[in-house]
């Protein structure tokens, strides 16, 4: 490792130490895939995340630190801002008093003890592919729940999104594209009961994984794998064909289409699996995941992705 890379790795590792969870499950862990959270708890010390996997968090940490230092000066005069405080609260998920876990969270900014603000340094694709901001709503409302349990009357949850790859010309051409590089989103605030129902559902899923063997952990959903497209089924006339005769969204649709097309005994359906972006490049425990390893093994064997038309019941 070169000296300048070692400096970067040491800096990243130090910055990550500031955000250790103070409970059994942090808000961020609670909304994440149970399989990933369980594997990270078991093998986190054996993982060796790449620079690419950590640099986004490192950049975000730097921006958080800038906000913190700037607002500290303001708070010294007006005391309107509470910055980067960690809160933990026990959550009982059954009538048995032993059945509880500590839920924790570290909010970025609390204004006048009633408005939560979180700084997110992200790429534009985040809001393009997740216009409902699902995980932001979940995380921030857990923070609101934690603070309500500390006696505060939270009135709003907010995101200040800073887009690293924002391009002004794209904003001019596309009304759905973020119209500013720094954008404020006021999220929907859930009531306490609604949030507790969500936490209960998620916590039960995570607790079930605590005693589950690695290979039996629930599979990540397509959303959790960051699959932006679904698996496609392309009908090809033969192995020399440069283009598909038709591309379908399901095997049943492809089977129906085969019956209507002029196919031959050499024709086949090529399964084009959705790309698992997170598994491939961003999951720190992918090498411990049997689902990902099995998937890679199937990818390496092209026979797994070719279905002769003779097997489609013609």
C-alpha positions, 0 to 999 in steps of 0.5 A: 500500500502506498503512503498516500493511500495508507493516509486515506485509509487511516483517516477513513477508519478514524472517521468511522469510529465516531459512528459506532452504534450505542444500542443493539440496533441503530436506526440505520441498521433497523431499516437495512436488510436483515441478512446484511446486518446479521452478517456484519455483526458476525463478520465485521472484523473480518471484512476489508472494505474497499476505498470505493465502499467507504469514500462516500461516507468519508466525504459525507463525514467531512461535510457533517463536520463543517456543518457542526463546527459552523453551527457550534459557533451559532449555538454558543450565542443562541443555543437554538441548535443541538448537534450530533447527539446520540440517543438510545431507547429500549423497545419491547417487542413482546409481553415478556419484559426480557424481549427488548432491544436497545434502539439508537440513533445519532441525529445531525441537527435538532433545531429548537428541540422540535425540528430534526435536520439530517445532512445527506451527501448523495448522488442524483440517482438517489432521488431519481430512483427513489422519489418517495425517499423511503429510507430517509422517511424511515430513518428520520421518523425513528429519530423522532420516535427516540426523541419523543421518548426523551420528552421532546415534542418533535414537529418536523423531520427534514433532509438537506440533500447535497448532490455531489454529481449535480449538473445544472444543464440537466436541471434545466432540461428535466423538471424531475431532476433536482433543481438545485445542488442543495435541496431541502426536503420536508418529510412526512412526520409519522405519529408515535403509534405508526412509528412503533408499528414500523419499528416492531415489524423491523425489529422482529425480523432482525431478532429472528436472524440473531440465532439463524444460521448464515445460509438460512438468513432471509434473502435480500429483496431486489430493492435491498440489492439495488436492482434498478431493472428486473430480469429480462427474457430475450428470445433469440433465433439461434446462437448467431443472432445479433439481436433478440426477436423479442425481449420479455419481462417474465418467462411466461410472457416469453413462452407465449411469445415463442408460440407466436414467433417463427422460431426453430429448433435452434431458438432459445430464451436467454435469461438476462438477470438483473444486475445486483449493484449493491451485492457486486460493489457495495456490500461489505459482507458479500463474500460471506453471503451464500446467496451472492456466491451461488448467484456468481457460480450460476453466472459463471455457467452460461447453461444456467441462463439458456432455455431451449424452446423445446423446454417451453412446452411448445 
